[in-house]
Amino acid sequence: MMRKEKDMEKEIILSVRDLCVEYEADRGAVHAVSGVSFDIHKGEFFGLAGESGCGKSTIAFSIMRLLKGAASITGGEIIFKGKNVLAFGKEELRVFRWEKSSMVLQSAMNNLNPVVTIGSQLMDAILAHEVVSKEEAVKRAEKLLALVNIDSKRLKAYPHELSGGMRQRVVIAMALALKPDLVIFDEPTTALDVVVQYNIIRRIIQLKNEMGFAILFITHDLPLMLQMCDRIAIMYAGKMVETAPVEELMKQPAHPYTSGLLQSFPSLLGPKIRLKGIEGSVPDLITPPSGCLFADRCFACKEDCREKIPGFEKISEGHYCACLHKLRG
């Protein structure tokens, strides 16, 4: 399938440190993200995987400062190129979004205004951040569509006149309009058929290699992520339980949850194996149990797992795991 760059720049552009996010509910606070930390390097393809409800999208929305309503960031820092995003004022935040970091969501139809043409929406993104003429904005919009292999004639089309795959590519073009350093993709191919998914993912990788931006890619589709990413972090119940270079994670997972995920999906390129599901369900995040949150579902669980909270420990270079009884290391 698609291959990633081998020689990645080591400059850190995004550093998330001890991030905590809560949602207010009738029964109390839902601890959606608890003490999550990770770095993303310049030009890196970084994946965030895990079951639905584990906190992946909450982290993405926190980075972009898009949390609303009952959600609030209760601790931690989000450092982008040396500056704390959580301390940004209104103007700094306006510049940060789209110019420095942008986001592509899974439901393209909901991300595009149904009563405004594609061209107008692309031009709005440009004109809102840069002082250029309308003619120049039109030319830029045409080039953006060309980036995602859409004919410039589609500038006059409305979202409902495009297929789901084309709408998603328009949103990707919009995210790249101001050449950001980081693009967040939150389940960008969900609800699209596999052929369209493949074409979109292939184009995302091509654009990343051509333009040099870093990617935070969020999905529950671990086999897809294994073919794309440089590094992957595994989330469970609001916590990060393992992170490693993709080859090492695939061959020698250290956390039982990671091992379970790998056995519950068919391999895209490997041999056929009998799939095994992970029994049980995610614990209540309003009143989480003591000790390891995965203990009730873990095949390697021992008595101390229900009492002690595992720390995030180094196994090898770039490989960390939060487990008292690791499968390796």
TORKEDO-136652 format. One line per 5 residues: number of its first residue (from 1); their letters; for each residue x, y, z of C-alpha. Coordinates in steps of 0.05 Angstrom, whole numbers, plus 32768, in hexadecimal, padded with zeros to 4 digits. Layout:
NUM> A> X:Y:Z; ...
//
This chain:
1> MMRKE> 8000:8000:8000; 8019:8047:800F; 805E:804F:802D; 8072:8084:8060; 80B1:80AF:8060
6> KDMEK> 80EB:808D:8083; 8113:80CB:8095; 80E6:80F6:80BF; 80FA:813B:80DA; 8104:813A:8125
11> EIILS> 80E9:817F:8134; 80AC:817A:8162; 8073:81A6:8149; 803D:818E:8179; 8046:8178:81C1
16> VRDLC> 8009:8162:81EA; 801A:815D:8234; 7FED:813D:826A; 7FAE:8152:8246; 7F6E:8147:826E
21> VEYEA> 7F28:8154:8253; 7EE5:814A:8276; 7E9D:814B:8260; 7E68:8160:8291; 7E2F:812E:8298
26> DRGAV> 7DF3:8126:82C7; 7E18:80F1:82F0; 7E5A:8119:82F2; 7E97:8126:82C9; 7EAA:80F6:8291
31> HAVSG> 7EF6:80F0:8290; 7EFB:80EC:8244; 7F46:80F9:8240; 7F74:80ED:827C; 7FBD:8102:827C
36> VSFDI> 7FCD:80F6:8232; 8011:810A:8218; 8031:8103:81D3; 805C:8129:81A0; 8055:8130:8155
41> HKGEF> 8093:8140:812C; 8098:816A:80ED; 8080:8142:80B1; 806B:8106:80DC; 802E:80DB:80D0
46> FGLAG> 8016:80CD:8117; 7FDB:80A0:8124; 7FAB:809F:815F; 7F83:805E:8163; 7F51:803D:8192
51> ESGCG> 7F09:802A:819B; 7ED1:805D:8192; 7ECA:8088:81D0; 7F12:8081:81E6; 7F21:80CC:81DF
56> KSTIA> 7F41:80D2:819B; 7F13:8107:817E; 7F12:812C:81C0; 7F5D:8134:81BB; 7F57:814F:8174
61> FSIMR> 7F22:8181:8187; 7F4C:8196:81C3; 7F88:81A4:8196; 7F5D:81D0:8169; 7F3A:81F0:81A5
66> LLKGA> 7EF6:81DA:818A; 7ED9:81B9:81C8; 7E94:81D4:81D7; 7E5B:81CF:8209; 7E67:819E:8242
71> ASITG> 7EB0:8190:822E; 7EEA:81B3:8250; 7F35:81AB:8253; 7F46:81A1:829C; 7F91:8198:8299
76> GEIIF> 7FCF:8193:826E; 7FEF:81BA:8236; 7FEC:81B9:81EA; 802D:81D7:81CF; 8030:81E8:8185
81> KGKNV> 8075:81FE:816D; 8086:8218:81B2; 8044:823B:81C2; 800C:8222:81F0; 7FCC:821D:81C6
86> LAFGK> 7FA2:821E:8205; 7FBC:8264:8214; 7FAB:8281:81D0; 7F7E:82BE:81CC; 7F49:82C7:8196
91> EELRV> 7F79:82E2:8161; 7FB0:82B0:816E; 7F7D:8278:816A; 7F62:8293:8128; 7FA8:8291:810B
96> FRWEK> 7FB7:824D:8128; 7F7A:822D:8107; 7F84:8220:80BD; 7FC6:8247:80B8; 7FED:821B:80E9
101> SSMVL> 7FC0:81E0:80F5; 7F80:81C8:80D2; 7F4F:818F:80DB; 7F29:8160:80AD; 7EEB:813F:80CC
106> QSAMN> 7EC9:80FF:80B6; 7E86:811B:809E; 7E98:8148:8063; 7E4F:8159:8052; 7E47:8176:8098
111> NLNPV> 7E88:819D:8091; 7E74:81C1:8052; 7E3E:81F6:804D; 7E07:81D7:8021; 7DF0:821A:8004
116> VTIGS> 7E34:8236:7FF1; 7E5E:821F:7FB6; 7E9E:81F8:7FBF; 7EC7:8231:7FA1; 7EAA:8265:7FD1
121> QLMDA> 7EB9:823A:800D; 7F01:822F:7FF7; 7F0A:8279:7FE9; 7EEC:828C:802D; 7F22:8264:8050
126> ILAHE> 7F58:8289:8029; 7F3A:82CF:802E; 7F2E:82C8:8079; 7F79:82C0:8086; 7F9E:82E2:804D
131> VVSKE> 7F99:8325:8029; 7F91:8310:7FE0; 7F63:8325:7FA7; 7F26:82FD:7F95; 7F47:82E9:7F54
136> EAVKR> 7F83:82CE:7F79; 7F56:82A9:7FA9; 7F32:8288:7F6E; 7F75:8271:7F51; 7F89:8256:7F95
141> AEKLL> 7F47:8231:7F9B; 7F51:8212:7F56; 7F97:81FA:7F6B; 7F7B:81DD:7FAB; 7F48:81B4:7F85
146> ALVNI> 7F7F:819C:7F56; 7FA6:8184:7F93; 7F6F:8154:7FA4; 7F61:8141:7F5B; 7F20:8167:7F51
151> DSKRL> 7F12:818E:7F11; 7F11:81DA:7F1B; 7ECB:81DC:7EFC; 7EB3:81C0:7F3E; 7EBF:8204:7F5F
156> KAYPH> 7E79:8217:7F4B; 7E5A:81D7:7F66; 7E33:81D1:7FA7; 7E45:819A:7FD9; 7E08:816F:7FC7
161> ELSGG> 7E20:816C:7F7F; 7E5F:8147:7F94; 7E69:80FF:7FAA; 7E7D:80EF:7FF2; 7EC5:80E3:7FDD
166> MRQRV> 7EC9:8125:7FB7; 7EAB:814C:7FF1; 7EDF:812E:801F; 7F17:8141:7FEF; 7EFB:8189:7FEE
171> VIAMA> 7F00:818B:8039; 7F48:8172:8035; 7F57:81A8:8002; 7F39:81DC:8031; 7F64:81C2:806A
176> LALKP> 7FA3:81CC:803F; 7F8F:8211:8026; 7FC1:8236:8052; 7FF8:8201:8053; 7FF4:81EF:809D
181> DLVIF> 802B:81CA:80C3; 7FFA:8198:80E1; 7FBB:8179:80C5; 7F8D:8150:80F2; 7F64:811B:80CF
186> DEPTT> 7F2B:8101:80FB; 7F0E:80C2:80DB; 7F12:80E3:8095; 7EFB:80A6:806E; 7EC3:808B:809A
191> ALDVV> 7E83:807B:8073; 7EA9:807A:8030; 7EB1:803A:8008; 7EF5:8018:8009; 7F0B:802E:7FC3
196> VQYNI> 7EFC:8077:7FD3; 7F1F:806F:8017; 7F5D:8054:7FF5; 7F60:808D:7FC3; 7F57:80C2:7FF8
201> IRRII> 7F8B:80A4:8027; 7FBD:809D:7FED; 7FB3:80E6:7FDB; 7FBB:80FC:8023; 7FFF:80DA:8027
206> QLKNE> 8014:80F7:7FE4; 8002:813D:7FFB; 8026:8134:803D; 8065:811F:8019; 8060:8159:7FE8
211> MGFAI> 804E:8190:801A; 8071:8177:8058; 803A:817F:808C; 8032:8151:80C7; 7FF4:8127:80D1
216> LFITH> 7FCD:8112:810F; 7FA2:80DA:80F4; 7F69:80C0:811F; 7F44:807F:8110; 7F2C:803E:812F
221> DLPLM> 7F44:801A:80EF; 7F87:8000:8109; 7F9B:7FD8:80CA; 7F93:8016:809F; 7FBD:803E:80D1
226> LQMCD> 7FF4:8009:80D1; 7FFE:8014:8086; 8003:8060:808C; 8021:8079:80CC; 8068:8084:80E6
231> RIAIM> 8052:807C:812E; 8011:8067:814F; 7FF4:8076:8194; 7FBF:8048:81B1; 7F87:8067:81DB
236> YAGKM> 7F5B:8043:820D; 7F26:8062:823B; 7F44:80A8:8236; 7F8B:8092:8242; 7FC6:8083:8215
241> VETAP> 7FDC:803B:8221; 8012:8032:81EC; 8039:8057:81B7; 806E:803D:8188; 808A:8040:8141
246> VEELM> 8059:801C:8114; 8085:7FE1:8102; 8094:7FD2:814B; 804C:7FDA:8161; 8035:7FAA:812B
251> KQPAH> 8069:7F74:8139; 8072:7F7A:8185; 8038:7F9C:81A9; 8044:7FA4:81F3; 7FFF:7FB4:820D
256> PYTSG> 7FC9:7F7E:820F; 7F96:7FAF:81F3; 7FC3:7FBE:81B6; 7FCB:7F73:81AC; 7F80:7F6A:81AF
261> LLQSF> 7F74:7FA1:817C; 7FA6:7F83:814C; 7F83:7F3F:8151; 7F3D:7F5D:8147; 7F4A:7F7B:8102
266> PSLLG> 7F5B:7F56:80C1; 7FA0:7F66:80A6; 7FA2:7F8C:8064; 7FE2:7F6C:804C; 7FF2:7F33:807D
271> PKIRL> 7FD9:7EEB:8080; 7F91:7ED9:8090; 7F87:7ECB:80DA; 7F4B:7EBC:8106; 7F33:7EFD:8125
276> KGIEG> 7F29:7F05:8170; 7EFE:7F3A:8190; 7F0D:7F5D:81D2; 7ED8:7F48:8204; 7EB6:7F7B:8231
281> SVPDL> 7EAD:7FC5:822A; 7ECF:8007:823E; 7EC7:8018:8288; 7E9B:8051:82A2; 7EC5:8090:829C
286> ITPPS> 7E9C:80B5:82CF; 7EAE:8084:8306; 7EEA:805F:82E9; 7F05:8022:830F; 7F45:8023:8336
291> GCLFA> 7F84:8008:8316; 7F8A:7FF9:82CC; 7F4C:800C:82A5; 7F55:7FD1:8276; 7F5A:7F9D:82AD
296> DRCFA> 7F13:7F81:82A6; 7F1F:7F72:825C; 7F68:7F5D:825E; 7F80:7F16:8252; 7FC1:7F25:8277
301> CKEDC> 7FA0:7F44:82B5; 7FBC:7F33:82F9; 7FA8:7F47:8340; 7FD2:7F86:8343; 7FB4:7FA1:8302
306> REKIP> 7F74:7FB2:8328; 7F99:7FD9:835D; 7FD3:7FFE:833B; 7FD0:8031:8303; 8006:801F:82D0
311> GFEKI> 8038:8055:82BC; 804C:8065:8275; 8090:8043:8270; 80C5:803F:823A; 80D0:7FFB:8219
316> SEGHY> 80FE:800F:81E1; 810E:804D:81B8; 80CB:806F:81A9; 80A3:8035:81C8; 807C:8043:8208
321> CACLH> 8046:801B:822B; 8019:8022:8268; 8012:7FDB:8283; 8028:7FB6:82C2; 8031:7F75:829D
326> KLRG> 8049:7F87:8257; 804A:7F53:8220; 8092:7F67:8212; 80C9:7F93:822F
//
